[in-house]
Amino acid sequence: MNSSYGPAIVISVALHALLIAVMTFGWEAKSHRELKPMPKFVEAKLVQLESKSNKPKAPPKVDLREKRRQQELERQRRAEAEKKRKAAAERKKRQDAEKKRKAEEARKKREAEEKARKEKERLEQERKSAFEDALEDEEFLQEASDDSAAVMSVAQAIRQRIVQVWSRPPSARNGMVVEVEINFVPTGRVVASTITKGSGNAAVDRSVLTAVKKVEVFPEVEKVAREEPSLFERQIRTTKLIFRVEGLRQ
């Protein structure tokens, strides 16, 4: 049996050897040929389209601890921002209050200084006025004293002249008093005489007016009007005299 397969095995081996030789020879011959460029190929990728589905996607899982941590951080951030805002507002409030206080102090200081200055000026003016008034008063008193003496002297002279010609009526009684107002002109002449306070006895009142008319001209008045016209105008032009009934035997 083995002798019947012997020739077949030999032939088979020989054919395989021949095939290998032919293939080797052909490969070497082909390698000596000019190499042609390789054609470009388009690379194709398989894109797998996801099929659309009406089925809702499942929500992503949330890490609750991370969420709470983020919320706490946000709360702290807001609290810190609010704290800074309040601190800034309080600082600005204090600054504004300080500015207002300083402005008020400055205003009060200016007012106090102005008040002190005006008070000083007022006191100075009062002292000056008081001094001037004192001088004027002294001069006035001196003038008044001189004028009063002159007026009294003239009035006494007028009264004496009238008393010298006064004829008392029988109805006159001691103690009766008559006040007469006499108007003069600068020449010393009487232009009017009036009873300003009667004695209660008409005859006595008329007797005084009659005595004034009898004198008529008073040289003392003319002298004052000529030498001191202002004094005449102030106190002599219109003179009031009082006549009292005295020395009568009852």
C-alpha positions in Angstrom: 0.0 0.0 0.0 2.7 2.4 0.8 4.5 1.6 -2.5 1.4 2.6 -4.5 1.4 6.2 -3.0 5.1 6.7 -3.4 5.2 8.0 -7.0 2.2 10.4 -6.3 3.9 12.0 -3.3 7.1 12.5 -5.3 5.1 14.1 -8.2 3.3 16.3 -5.8 6.4 17.5 -4.1 8.0 18.2 -7.5 5.0 20.3 -8.6 5.0 22.3 -5.4 8.7 23.0 -5.9 8.2 24.1 -9.4 5.3 26.4 -8.4 7.5 28.0 -5.8 10.3 28.6 -8.3 8.0 30.1 -10.8 6.5 32.4 -8.2 9.9 33.5 -7.0 11.2 34.2 -10.4 8.0 36.2 -11.3 8.3 38.3 -8.1 11.9 39.2 -8.8 11.1 40.1 -12.4 8.2 42.3 -11.2 10.3 44.1 -8.6 12.6 45.2 -11.4 9.7 46.9 -13.2 9.1 50.7 -12.8 7.0 51.4 -9.8 3.7 53.1 -10.6 2.2 55.7 -8.2 -0.4 54.3 -5.9 -3.9 55.7 -6.5 -5.4 57.9 -3.8 -8.2 56.5 -1.9 -10.9 58.4 -0.1 -11.1 57.3 3.5 -14.6 56.6 4.3 -15.8 56.6 7.8 -18.8 55.0 9.0 -21.1 57.4 10.7 -23.5 55.8 12.8 -26.6 57.9 13.1 -28.3 57.8 16.3 -31.8 56.9 15.9 -34.2 59.6 17.1 -36.5 58.5 19.7 -39.4 60.2 21.5 -38.2 58.6 24.7 -37.0 61.4 27.2 -33.4 61.4 28.3 -32.8 60.6 31.8 -31.7 63.7 33.8 -28.1 63.9 34.7 -27.3 62.8 38.2 -26.8 65.7 40.6 -24.3 65.6 43.4 -26.3 67.0 46.3 -23.3 67.6 48.5 -21.6 69.6 45.7 -24.8 71.5 45.1 -25.1 72.4 48.8 -21.4 73.3 48.9 -21.9 75.7 46.0 -25.0 77.2 47.5 -23.2 77.7 50.8 -20.3 79.4 49.0 -22.8 81.6 47.1 -24.5 82.5 50.4 -21.2 83.4 52.0 -20.2 85.5 49.0 -23.4 87.4 49.1 -23.2 87.8 52.9 -19.6 89.1 52.5 -20.7 91.5 49.8 -23.6 92.8 51.9 -21.3 93.2 54.9 -18.8 95.2 52.8 -21.7 97.3 51.4 -23.0 98.1 54.9 -19.6 98.9 56.1 -19.0 101.3 53.2 -22.4 102.9 53.8 -21.7 103.3 57.5 -18.2 104.7 56.8 -19.7 107.2 54.3 -22.4 108.1 56.9 -19.8 108.8 59.5 -17.7 110.8 57.1 -20.8 112.9 56.1 -21.7 113.4 59.8 -18.1 114.5 60.5 -18.2 116.9 57.6 -21.5 118.3 58.7 -20.3 118.6 62.3 -17.1 120.5 61.2 -19.2 122.7 58.9 -21.6 123.5 61.8 -18.7 124.2 64.1 -17.1 126.5 61.5 -20.4 128.3 61.0 -21.0 128.8 64.8 -17.4 130.0 65.1 -17.9 132.5 62.3 -21.2 133.7 63.9 -19.6 134.0 67.3 -16.7 136.0 65.9 -19.0 138.2 64.0 -21.2 138.7 67.1 -18.2 139.5 69.2 -16.9 142.0 66.6 -20.3 143.7 66.4 -20.6 143.7 70.2 -17.1 145.3 70.4 -18.1 147.9 67.8 -21.4 148.5 69.7 -19.6 149.0 73.0 -17.0 151.2 71.4 -19.8 153.3 69.8 -21.7 153.4 73.1 -18.5 154.6 74.9 -17.9 157.2 72.2 -21.6 158.3 72.3 -21.6 158.3 76.0 -18.5 160.5 76.1 -20.0 162.8 73.4 -23.3 162.9 75.2 -21.5 163.7 78.5 -19.8 166.6 76.8 -23.0 167.7 75.3 -24.9 167.3 78.6 -22.2 169.3 80.4 -22.4 172.0 77.8 -26.2 171.8 77.8 -26.4 172.0 81.5 -24.0 174.9 81.5 -26.0 176.6 78.8 -29.2 175.7 80.5 -27.9 177.0 83.8 -26.9 180.2 82.1 -30.1 180.4 80.2 -32.1 179.6 83.2 -30.4 182.4 85.2 -31.0 184.8 82.3 -34.6 183.8 81.9 -35.3 184.0 85.6 -33.7 187.4 85.7 -35.9 188.6 82.8 -39.0 187.0 84.2 -38.4 188.6 87.6 -37.9 192.0 85.9 -41.2 191.6 84.0 -43.1 190.6 87.1 -41.7 193.5 89.1 -42.8 196.0 86.5 -46.3 194.5 86.4 -46.6 194.3 90.2 -45.7 198.0 90.4 -48.7 199.0 88.4 -51.1 196.3 89.6 -54.1 197.7 91.3 -55.9 195.0 93.3 -59.7 195.3 93.4 -61.7 195.5 96.7 -62.8 191.9 96.2 -59.2 190.6 96.2 -58.2 188.4 99.1 -54.8 187.3 100.3 -53.7 183.9 98.8 -55.5 184.4 95.5 -53.3 183.2 92.6 -53.5 184.2 88.9 -51.4 182.6 86.1 -50.9 184.7 83.0 -49.3 183.9 79.6 -47.7 186.9 77.9 -46.5 187.0 74.3 -43.8 189.4 73.3 -42.2 190.6 70.0 -38.4 191.2 69.8 -38.9 194.9 70.6 -40.1 193.9 74.1 -43.7 194.9 73.3 -46.6 192.8 74.6 -48.8 191.6 71.8 -51.1 189.3 73.8 -51.9 188.3 77.4 -54.2 185.5 78.5 -55.3 184.1 81.9 -54.3 180.5 81.9 -55.3 179.8 85.5 -57.8 182.1 87.2 -58.0 183.0 90.8 -61.7 182.4 91.0 -62.4 186.1 91.1 -63.0 187.8 87.8 -62.1 191.2 89.0 -58.7 190.1 90.3 -58.0 188.3 86.9 -58.9 191.4 85.0 -56.7 193.6 87.2 -53.7 191.5 86.3 -54.3 191.9 82.6 -54.8 195.6 83.0 -51.5 195.9 84.7 -49.7 194.0 81.8 -51.3 196.4 79.3 -50.2 199.4 81.4 -46.5 198.4 81.2 -46.8 197.5 77.5 -43.1 197.5 76.6 -40.4 195.6 78.6 -36.8 196.8 77.9 -35.3 193.6 79.5 -37.1 191.5 76.9 -35.8 193.7 74.0 -32.3 193.4 75.4 -32.4 189.5 75.4 -34.0 189.4 72.0 -31.2 191.6 70.6 -28.3 189.9 72.4 -29.5 186.3 72.5 -32.2 185.8 69.9 -32.3 182.0 70.2 -32.9 182.3 73.9 -35.6 184.8 73.3 -37.3 182.5 70.8 -37.1 179.5 73.1 -38.1 180.9 76.5 -38.9 184.6 76.4 -41.3 185.1 73.5 -44.0 183.3 75.4 -43.7 183.8 79.1 -45.9 182.5 81.9 -46.0 184.4 85.2 -47.8 183.8 88.5 -49.2 186.6 90.5 -50.3 186.1 94.1 -52.4 188.5 96.2 -50.5 189.2 99.3 -50.2 191.9 102.1 -53.8 193.0 102.1 -55.4 194.0 105.3 -58.5 192.0 105.8 
